Amino acid sequence: MQEQDDLITRARTWLAEDPDPQTAAELAALVEAGDVTELADRFSGTLQFGTAGLRGEIGAGPMRMNRSVVIRAAAGLAAYLKAQGHAGGLVVVGYDARYKSADFARDTAAVMTGAGLRAAVLPRPLPTPVLAYAIRHLGAVAGVEVTASHNPPRDNGYKVYLGDGSQIVSPADVEIAAEIARVETLASVPRPESGWEELGDEVLEAYLARTDAVLTPGSPRGVRTVYTAMHGVGKDVLLAAFARAGFPEPVLVAEQAEPDPAFPTVAFPNPEEPGAMDLAFAKAAEVQPDIVIANDPDADRCAVAVPTADGWRMLRGDEVGALLAAHLVHKGATGVFAESIVSSSLLGRIAEAAGVGYEETLTGFKWIARVEGLRYGYEEALGYCVDPEGVRDKDGITAALLVAELASKLKEQGRTLTDLLDDLAMEHGLHHTDQLSVRVEDLSVIADAMAALRAQPPVALAGLRVASAEDLTRGTEALPPTDGLRYYLEGDYKARVIVRPSGTEPKLKCYLEVVVPVAEASDLTAARVRGQEILDAIKKDLSAAAGI
């Protein structure tokens, strides 16, 4: 009974200073109803601020995304920036079109202004890469993007960048979290009604002018495209970028063209999820373009689909990553090509053959963007950094431009993206990748699976002996510690498995790769069949070993 009374008391204390009438009414109803179960869930702790910032379901209480949580996070960030010697520095704020995003952006600007920093807010919901660009362009000391990217409609998030234009990494996350924890009450956080700058379109125009830099002057621009914004904020910026570059205007998937935080046509607004591309493929069947391009809701990711004899096929992120690498090599790119450890080893083969630098990092563009001398970076979750001097993060707009340029060049030669993938398989072996991804309601399922694999590591997968098993929590010579497991399997297929919890969603993710040697073009079909057979067998054995 005492525990229940304490819970109600904490809820009433939170309610007393909730600045949002909507979440205040929601919490008041729970208190009035004495809904102890729901209150316990919302007050079981606080959303943890980490290298991904904050992300969670919108609602009342410290375990939800709401204005109270955001104000505390902004106050913690402001205190951190001042402690780092950035008092009076500029913080630029961007936001997407999700529920509460504009409110969270305004609260952030108010807190920064009240703390003695300068704040500037982008003029409307815009792609995350525009915010990442604006930080460096405006000489800001930090940036905040309010977005939950491709999470379900009920979620929102808070992503923090520092002045180099890259997302935060440790120890900044721990130090910001410590400052957040010091915020006792919202009343202690000054929040003026004005004093920050509302930016116009100048930053967007500068970003669009910069997008031209990824293309070769005079290159072919003839590819015909179907495009979906997945109910997000990408449409206007992508259309403007394509128009500036001289590509034919993409045909829009009308049902998904405008921002809509309800994401009514998809179960999950992520091009990788089953069914998310169905409307785009239906439009493609109608108008017969050369390629289909999709952005996720905040347009930092880019998906590509190609026609096949059986309809349209989404390319894997690893396939697009390899295609863009090959295209950049052909354009004479120099510097370092980088990818996360969960991405295909094909990039390393391409880089080695081209004589350019290559580096592996932990998962996430917060790591890829920090690679010294970076020229190109990608990871398999549809993220591509093709202009690191402009945007030190994944950018679904410039990636789409580069894909369109490559497809246009191949079209002029009577070839396709699929043909180039075949060329790469002939040269480097067929790098066949797949993923076992398990979405859970109870996060303990993920912890139990990781514990099971650590307690009793598999000795063989798909009949191939596990040659080495690494627990990445210990770190390696090249990588800092992370929660993950990596297995290399014996045999000619160079099979590799990485298992890790998602950093942004309630998922356990297992990344699989085999490399099937290919002697002649006529071997490609059989190689793909063989590769998928091995990956399917690995999935089955890994599921059993992890108890999922």
C-alpha positions in Angstrom: 0.0 0.0 0.0 2.9 2.3 0.8 4.4 1.7 -2.6 1.1 2.5 -4.3 0.8 5.7 -2.3 4.4 6.7 -3.2 3.5 6.1 -6.9 0.4 8.3 -6.7 2.4 11.0 -4.9 5.1 11.0 -7.6 2.5 11.1 -10.3 0.8 14.1 -8.7 4.1 15.9 -8.3 4.9 15.4 -12.0 1.4 16.5 -12.9 1.7 19.7 -11.0 4.4 21.0 -13.3 3.4 19.4 -16.6 3.3 22.2 -19.1 1.3 20.3 -21.8 -2.5 20.3 -21.2 -2.8 17.1 -23.3 -0.3 14.9 -21.3 -1.5 16.6 -18.0 -5.1 15.5 -18.8 -3.9 12.0 -19.6 -2.0 11.7 -16.4 -4.8 13.2 -14.3 -7.2 10.6 -15.7 -4.7 7.8 -14.7 -4.4 9.1 -11.2 -8.1 9.6 -10.8 -8.7 6.0 -12.0 -6.0 4.7 -9.7 -4.5 2.8 -12.6 -1.5 1.6 -10.7 -0.2 -0.8 -13.4 -0.1 2.0 -16.0 1.4 4.5 -13.6 4.1 2.0 -12.5 5.1 1.6 -16.1 5.4 5.3 -16.7 7.1 6.0 -13.4 9.4 3.0 -13.2 12.4 5.1 -14.0 13.3 7.8 -16.6 14.0 7.6 -20.3 17.8 7.1 -20.5 19.8 9.7 -22.5 22.5 8.0 -24.5 24.4 8.3 -27.8 21.1 8.0 -29.6 19.7 10.8 -27.5 16.2 10.1 -26.4 13.6 8.0 -28.1 10.3 6.6 -26.8 6.5 6.6 -26.8 4.7 9.9 -26.5 2.8 10.2 -23.2 2.8 11.5 -19.7 5.5 10.5 -17.2 9.3 10.2 -17.0 9.3 7.0 -19.1 7.6 8.7 -22.0 8.5 11.4 -24.5 6.8 14.6 -23.5 7.5 18.3 -23.0 8.6 17.8 -19.4 11.2 15.2 -20.4 12.4 17.4 -23.3 12.7 20.5 -21.2 14.9 18.6 -18.8 17.0 17.2 -21.6 17.4 20.6 -23.2 18.5 22.1 -19.8 21.0 19.3 -19.3 22.4 19.9 -22.8 22.6 23.6 -22.2 24.5 23.1 -18.9 26.9 20.6 -20.6 27.6 23.1 -23.5 28.3 25.9 -21.0 30.6 23.6 -19.0 32.5 22.9 -22.2 33.1 26.6 -22.7 30.3 27.3 -25.2 28.4 29.9 -23.2 26.8 32.3 -25.8 27.2 29.7 -28.6 24.6 28.9 -31.2 22.4 25.8 -31.0 20.4 25.1 -34.1 17.2 23.1 -33.8 15.4 21.0 -36.4 12.3 18.9 -36.3 10.2 16.4 -38.3 6.4 16.2 -38.7 5.7 13.7 -35.9 3.3 14.4 -33.1 4.7 17.0 -30.7 7.9 17.6 -32.7 7.2 21.4 -33.2 6.5 21.7 -29.4 9.7 19.9 -28.5 11.7 22.1 -30.9 10.2 25.3 -29.4 10.8 24.2 -25.9 14.4 23.4 -26.7 14.9 26.9 -28.2 13.4 28.5 -25.2 15.6 26.6 -22.8 18.7 27.4 -24.7 17.8 31.1 -24.8 17.0 31.1 -21.1 20.4 29.5 -20.4 22.3 32.3 -22.2 22.9 30.4 -25.4 21.7 31.5 -28.8 19.1 29.3 -30.5 17.9 29.2 -34.1 15.0 27.0 -35.3 14.6 25.7 -38.8 11.6 27.2 -40.5 9.4 24.1 -40.7 9.6 20.3 -40.6 12.6 19.4 -42.7 14.9 16.3 -43.3 17.4 15.5 -40.6 20.3 16.0 -43.0 19.3 19.6 -43.4 19.8 20.1 -39.6 23.1 18.2 -39.7 24.3 20.5 -42.6 23.0 23.7 -40.8 25.2 23.0 -37.7 28.5 23.4 -39.7 27.1 25.9 -42.1 26.0 28.3 -39.3 29.0 27.6 -37.1 26.8 26.2 -34.3 28.2 24.6 -31.1 25.5 22.0 -31.2 22.3 20.9 -32.9 19.2 19.1 -31.9 16.9 17.2 -34.2 13.5 16.2 -32.9 12.7 13.0 -34.7 12.0 9.3 -34.1 13.1 8.5 -37.7 11.3 5.3 -38.8 9.8 4.3 -35.4 6.1 3.7 -35.0 3.7 6.6 -35.0 3.4 6.8 -31.3 7.1 7.5 -30.8 9.2 10.6 -30.9 12.9 11.3 -30.2 15.6 13.8 -29.5 18.9 13.5 -31.4 21.9 15.6 -30.4 24.8 16.7 -32.5 27.9 18.7 -31.5 29.6 21.4 -33.4 31.5 19.2 -35.8 28.1 18.1 -37.2 28.4 14.6 -35.9 26.0 12.9 -33.4 27.3 12.6 -29.9 29.4 9.7 -28.6 30.7 8.8 -25.2 31.6 10.4 -22.9 29.4 13.4 -24.0 26.3 11.3 -23.6 27.2 10.4 -20.0 28.1 14.0 -19.1 24.8 15.3 -20.6 22.8 12.7 -18.8 24.5 13.7 -15.5 23.5 17.3 -16.2 19.9 16.2 -16.9 19.8 14.4 -13.6 20.7 17.6 -11.8 17.5 19.4 -13.0 15.3 19.3 -10.0 12.1 21.0 -11.1 10.9 22.6 -14.4 10.4 25.8 -12.5 14.1 26.0 -12.1 14.6 26.1 -15.9 14.2 29.6 -17.4 12.0 29.4 -20.5 11.4 32.8 -22.1 8.6 33.3 -24.6 10.9 34.7 -27.3 14.5 35.6 -28.0 15.6 32.8 -30.4 15.9 33.1 -34.2 13.3 31.6 -36.6 15.4 30.7 -39.6 14.1 31.3 -43.2 14.9 29.3 -46.3 18.5 30.5 -46.6 19.9 27.4 -44.9 17.7 25.1 -47.0 18.8 26.9 -50.1 22.5 26.5 -49.1 21.9 22.8 -48.4 20.3 22.4 -51.8 23.1 24.2 -53.5 25.5 21.9 -51.8 23.7 18.8 -53.1 25.0 19.6 -56.6 28.5 18.7 -55.3 27.8 15.0 -55.2 27.2 14.9 -59.0 29.7 15.1 -61.9 29.1 18.1 -64.1 27.6 17.0 -67.4 26.8 13.4 -66.2 23.7 11.6 -67.6 20.5 12.6 -65.9 17.9 10.6 -67.8 16.6 8.1 -65.2 12.9 7.9 -64.6 11.9 7.5 -60.9 8.9 6.7 -58.7 9.4 8.2 -55.3 7.7 7.8 -51.9 8.3 10.0 -48.8 6.7 7.4 -46.6 4.4 10.1 -45.0 7.5 12.0 -44.0 9.3 15.3 -44.7 11.4 14.3 -47.7 9.2 15.2 -50.7 9.7 18.9 -51.2 13.5 18.8 -50.6 14.1 15.7 -52.8 12.0 17.2 -55.6 13.9 20.5 -55.4 17.2 18.6 -55.5 16.2 16.6 -58.5 14.9 19.6 -60.3 18.1 21.6 -59.7 20.2 18.6 -61.0 18.1 18.3 -64.1 16.6 14.8 -63.5 13.1 14.1 -64.8 10.6 14.9 -62.0 9.9 11.7 -60.0 6.4 10.3 -60.0 5.1 10.5 -56.5 3.3 7.9 -54.5 0.4 10.3 -53.8 -0.9 8.4 -50.8 2.4 8.8 -48.9 3.6 12.1 -50.3 2.6 14.5 -47.6 3.7 14.5 -44.0 1.3 12.6 -41.7 2.3 11.6 -38.2 -0.3 8.8 -38.2 1.5 7.0 -41.1 -1.9 5.6 -42.1 -0.8 3.4 -45.0 2.0 1.4 -43.3 2.4 -0.7 -40.2 5.9 0.7 -39.6 7.1 3.7 -41.6 10.4 2.0 -42.6 11.1 1.0 -46.2 12.7 -2.2 -44.8 9.5 -3.4 -43.1 7.2 -5.9 -44.9 4.5 -4.1 -46.9 5.9 -0.6 -46.5 6.9 -0.4 -50.2 3.7 -2.0 -51.6 2.1 1.3 -52.8 5.4 2.4 -54.4 5.6 -0.9 -56.2 2.0 -0.6 -57.4 2.7 2.9 -58.8 5.9 1.5 -60.4 3.8 -1.3 -62.1 1.6 1.5 -63.4 4.2 3.9 -64.8 7.1 1.6 -65.5 10.0 3.8 -64.2 13.7 2.7 -64.2 14.0 2.7 -60.4 12.0 3.3 -57.2 13.4 5.5 -54.5 12.0 5.9 -51.0 13.1 7.9 -48.0 12.2 7.1 -44.4 10.1 9.8 -42.6 13.0 12.1 -41.6 14.7 11.4 -45.0 18.1 10.5 -43.7 17.8 7.0 -45.2 17.4 6.0 -48.9 15.8 2.8 -50.2 16.1 1.7 -53.8 14.1 -0.9 -55.8 14.7 -2.3 -59.2 12.5 -4.1 -61.7 12.8 -7.9 -62.1 11.0 -10.5 -64.2 8.8 -11.1 -61.2 8.0 -7.5 -60.3 9.9 -5.0 -58.2 12.7 -5.9 -55.7 14.0 -3.8 -52.9 17.8 -3.7 -52.9 19.4 -4.5 -49.6 21.3 -1.7 -48.0 24.5 -3.6 -48.6 23.8 -3.7 -52.3 23.1 0.0 -52.5 26.2 0.6 -50.4 28.3 -1.4 -52.8 26.8 0.3 -55.9 27.5 3.8 -54.6 31.1 2.8 -53.6 31.7 1.4 -57.1 30.2 4.6 -58.6 32.4 6.8 -56.5 35.5 4.8 -57.4 34.7 5.2 -61.0 34.3 9.0 -60.5 37.8 9.0 -59.0 37.0 9.4 -55.3 39.9 9.3 -52.9 40.0 9.2 -49.1 38.6 6.6 -46.8 35.6 4.4 -47.4 34.0 3.3 -44.1 31.2 1.1 -42.9 29.8 -0.3 -39.6 30.8 -3.9 -38.6 27.3 -5.2 -39.4 27.6 -4.1 -43.0 28.9 -6.3 -45.9 32.6 -7.0 -46.2 32.2 -6.3 -49.9 33.0 -2.6 -49.3 36.5 -3.6 -48.1 37.0 -5.6 -51.3 36.0 -2.7 -53.5 38.2 -0.3 -51.5 41.2 -2.6 -51.6 40.9 -3.1 -55.4 40.6 0.7 -55.9 43.5 1.5 -53.6 41.5 3.7 -51.3 41.4 3.6 -47.5 39.0 1.4 -45.7 37.8 1.4 -42.0 35.2 -0.5 -40.0 33.4 1.2 -37.1 30.8 0.3 -34.5 27.2 0.6 -35.6 25.8 4.1 -36.2 26.8 7.2 -38.1 28.0 8.7 -34.9 31.0 6.5 -35.4 31.3 6.4 -39.2 31.2 10.2 -39.4 34.3 10.4 -37.2 36.6 8.4 -39.4 39.6 10.5 -40.3 39.7 11.3 -44.0 36.2 10.0 -44.6 35.1 10.2 -48.2 32.2 7.7 -48.2 30.4 5.8 -45.4 27.4 3.5 -45.3 25.6 1.0 -43.2 23.2 -1.7 -44.1 20.2 0.0 -42.6 19.8 2.2 -45.7 22.1 4.9 -44.5 24.7 6.6 -46.8 27.0 9.5 -46.3 28.2 10.6 -49.8 29.2 14.2 -49.0 30.9 14.2 -45.6 32.2 17.7 -46.0 28.6 18.9 -46.3 26.7 16.5 -44.0 28.6 14.3 -41.5 25.7 11.9 -41.2 23.5 9.7 -43.3 21.6 11.7 -46.0 18.8 10.2 -47.9 18.6 13.2 -50.3 22.1 13.3 -51.6 22.2 9.5 -51.7 19.1 9.5 -53.9 20.8 11.9 -56.3 23.9 9.7 -56.5 21.8 6.6 -57.1 19.9 8.5 -59.9 23.2 9.6 -61.5 24.5 6.0 -61.5 21.3 4.6 -62.8 21.2 7.3 -65.6 24.8 6.5 -66.6 24.0 2.8 -66.8 20.8 3.4 -68.7 22.8 5.3 -71.3 24.9 2.2 -71.7 21.8 0.0 -72.0 22.6 -1.5 -68.5 21.0 -1.5 -65.1 21.9 -1.4 -61.4 21.4 -5.2 -61.3 24.0 -5.6 -64.1 26.5 -3.7 -62.0 25.8 -5.9 -59.0 26.5 -8.9 -61.2 29.8 -7.3 -62.2 30.8 -6.8 -58.6 29.9 -10.4 -57.8 32.0 -11.7 -60.6 35.0 -9.6 -59.5 34.8 -10.0 -55.7 32.5 -13.0 -55.1 28.8 -13.0 -54.4 28.5 -11.3 -51.0 25.0 -12.5 -49.9 23.6 -10.9 -46.8 20.5 -11.3 -44.8 19.1 -10.4 -41.3 17.2 -12.2 -38.6 15.4 -9.4 -36.8 13.0 -10.1 -33.8 10.8 -7.3 -32.6 9.7 -7.8 -28.9 7.3 -6.3 -26.5 9.3 -7.4 -23.5 13.0 -6.2 -23.6 14.0 -9.0 -21.2 13.6 -11.4 -24.2 16.6 -9.6 -25.9 18.6 -9.7 -22.7 17.8 -13.4 -22.2 18.8 -14.2 -25.8 22.2 -12.5 -25.5 22.8 -14.2 -22.1 22.0 -17.6 -23.6 24.4 -17.1 -26.5 27.1 -15.9 -24.0 26.5 -18.8 -21.6 26.6 -21.5 -24.4 28.1 -20.1 -27.6 27.1 -22.1 -30.7 29.8 -24.5 -31.9 28.4 -24.8 -35.4 25.8 -23.0 -37.6 24.5 -24.4 -40.8 26.8 -27.3 -40.4 29.8 -24.9 -40.5 32.1 -25.0 -37.4 32.4 -21.7 -35.5 36.0 -20.8 -36.0 36.0 -17.8 -33.7 33.5 -16.2 -31.3 34.0 -12.7 -30.0 32.2 -10.9 -27.2 32.3 -7.3 -28.3 31.6 -6.0 -24.8 35.3 -6.5 -24.3 36.2 -4.3 -27.2 38.9 -5.1 -29.8 42.1 -3.5 -30.9 40.1 -1.5 -33.5 36.7 -1.1 -31.7 35.6 0.2 -28.4 33.3 -2.0 -26.3 29.7 -2.6 -27.5 26.9 -5.0 -26.6 27.4 -7.6 -29.4 28.6 -11.0 -30.4 30.5 -11.8 -33.6 31.1 -15.3 -35.1 33.2 -16.3 -38.0 32.5 -19.8 -39.5 35.0 -22.2 -41.1 35.0 -23.0 -44.8 35.2 -21.3 -48.2 32.1 -19.2 -47.8 33.7 -16.8 -45.2 30.4 -16.8 -43.3 30.0 -14.2 -40.6 27.3 -13.6 -38.0 26.9 -10.6 -35.7 24.2 -10.4 -33.0 23.3 -7.2 -31.2 20.3 -5.4 -29.6 19.0 -2.5 -31.7 20.0 0.9 -30.3 16.7 2.6 -31.3 14.0 -0.1 -31.4 12.9 -3.0 -29.3 14.6 -5.5 -31.6 17.3 -8.2 -31.5 19.2 -8.0 -34.7 21.3 -10.7 -36.3 23.4 -9.8 -39.3 24.5 -12.7 -41.6 26.9 -12.8 -44.6 28.3 -15.5 -46.8 30.6 -15.1 -49.8 30.0 -17.5 -52.6 32.7 -17.7 -55.3 31.5 -17.0 -58.8 33.6 -18.1 -61.8 31.3 -17.2 -64.7 28.1 -15.2 -65.2 26.2 -18.4 -65.7 27.0 -19.3 -62.1 25.3 -16.3 -60.5 21.8 -17.8 -60.2 23.1 -21.0 -58.5 25.4 -18.9 -56.3 22.4 -16.9 -55.1 20.4 -20.0 -54.4 23.3 -21.6 -52.5 24.0 -18.4 -50.5 20.4 -18.1 -49.4 20.3 -21.8 -48.4 23.3 -21.3 -46.1 21.8 -18.1 -44.6 18.5 -19.8 -44.0 20.2 -22.6 -42.2 22.2 -20.2 -40.1 19.0 -18.4 -39.1 17.4 -21.6 -38.0 20.4 -22.7 -35.9 21.0 -19.3 -34.5 17.3 -18.9 -33.4 17.6 -22.2 -31.6 20.8 -21.2 -29.9 19.4 -17.9 -28.8 16.0 -19.3 -27.7 14.1 -16.9 -30.0 
